[in-house]
Amino acid sequence: MLKEFKEFIQRGNVIDLAVGVIIGGAFTNIVNSLVNNLINPLIGLFIGKIDLSNLVLRVGGATFKYGAFINTVINFLIIAIIVFLLVKGINRLTKHQPEKEAPAGPTTDDYLREIRDLLKEK
């Protein structure tokens, strides 16, 4: 079992995934800072509030923090846009070279001609 685990860990996919998770975590901190320190105050200027997370709705004894939800949605949208732009940029930088076509093999017509010629010889 230890040998199987070692083989599993040494696969390239597992290491790539681990690096992706670590980079993703650091990237999330950057985006959260962008949203909390730049985007939210900008949105707050238009709706008259500086911090959206303080927006709450009280119904009876329940408190609904819809401002925190709005912050989370904004974070998600910004992360999605940035990831989209990164992937698009990376795809543009790594120009895809067209795959070389395999040499054309014999066609059906070629096989039929060969069969015809062999039959004529007999």
C-alpha positions in Angstrom: 0.0 0.0 0.0 2.9 2.4 0.8 4.4 1.6 -2.6 1.1 2.4 -4.4 0.8 5.7 -2.5 4.4 6.6 -3.5 3.6 5.9 -7.1 0.4 8.0 -6.9 2.2 10.9 -5.3 5.0 10.8 -7.9 2.6 11.2 -10.8 2.9 14.5 -12.5 -0.9 15.2 -12.2 -0.9 15.1 -8.5 2.0 17.5 -8.2 0.5 19.9 -10.8 -2.8 19.8 -8.9 -1.0 20.7 -5.6 0.8 23.6 -7.2 -2.4 24.8 -8.7 -4.2 24.7 -5.3 -1.4 26.7 -3.7 -1.2 29.3 -6.4 -5.0 29.5 -6.4 -5.1 30.2 -2.7 -2.5 33.0 -3.0 -4.4 34.3 -6.0 -7.7 34.3 -4.1 -6.1 36.5 -1.4 -5.0 39.0 -4.1 -8.5 39.1 -5.6 -10.1 39.5 -2.2 -7.9 42.4 -1.5 -8.8 44.0 -4.8 -12.5 43.6 -4.1 -12.4 44.7 -0.5 -10.0 47.6 -1.0 -10.9 48.9 -4.5 -14.1 47.6 -6.0 -16.4 47.7 -2.9 -15.5 51.3 -2.1 -16.1 52.2 -5.7 -19.5 50.5 -5.6 -20.2 52.1 -2.3 -19.8 55.5 -3.8 -22.7 54.8 -6.1 -25.1 53.4 -3.5 -24.0 55.6 -0.7 -22.4 53.0 1.5 -18.6 52.4 1.9 -18.8 48.8 3.1 -21.4 46.5 1.5 -20.8 43.8 4.2 -22.7 46.0 6.7 -25.9 45.8 4.7 -28.4 43.7 6.7 -32.1 43.0 6.8 -33.8 42.3 10.1 -37.0 40.4 10.1 -38.2 39.5 13.6 -35.3 38.0 15.4 -33.4 36.9 12.2 -30.7 39.0 10.6 -30.0 38.6 6.9 -26.5 39.8 5.9 -27.2 40.3 2.2 -24.2 42.7 2.0 -21.8 39.9 2.8 -23.5 37.8 0.1 -23.1 40.7 -2.4 -19.4 40.8 -1.6 -19.0 37.1 -2.2 -20.8 37.3 -5.5 -18.6 40.2 -6.6 -15.5 38.2 -5.5 -16.7 35.3 -7.6 -17.4 37.4 -10.7 -14.0 39.1 -10.5 -12.2 35.8 -10.0 -14.0 34.3 -13.0 -13.2 37.3 -15.2 -9.6 37.3 -14.2 -9.2 33.6 -14.7 -10.9 33.9 -18.1 -8.6 36.7 -19.2 -5.5 34.7 -17.9 -6.5 31.6 -19.8 -7.2 33.6 -22.9 -3.9 35.4 -22.7 -2.0 32.2 -22.1 -3.7 30.6 -25.1 -2.7 33.5 -27.2 0.9 33.4 -26.1 1.2 29.7 -26.7 0.5 29.6 -30.3 -1.0 26.3 -31.3 1.0 24.7 -34.1 -1.2 22.8 -36.4 -0.7 19.1 -36.1 1.1 17.5 -39.0 -1.3 15.4 -41.0 -0.4 11.7 -41.1 0.8 10.7 -44.5 -2.2 9.7 -46.6 -2.5 5.9 -46.8 -3.9 3.9 -49.6 -7.6 4.7 -50.4 -10.3 2.2 -51.0 -9.9 2.9 -54.7 -6.2 2.0 -54.5 -7.1 -1.3 -52.8 -9.8 -2.1 -55.4 -7.3 -1.4 -58.3 -4.7 -3.7 -56.7 -7.3 -6.5 -56.3 -8.4 -6.0 -59.9 -4.8 -6.2 -61.1 -4.1 -9.3 -59.1 -7.2 -10.9 -60.5 -6.2 -10.0 -64.1 -2.8 -11.7 -63.6 -4.4 -15.0 -62.6 
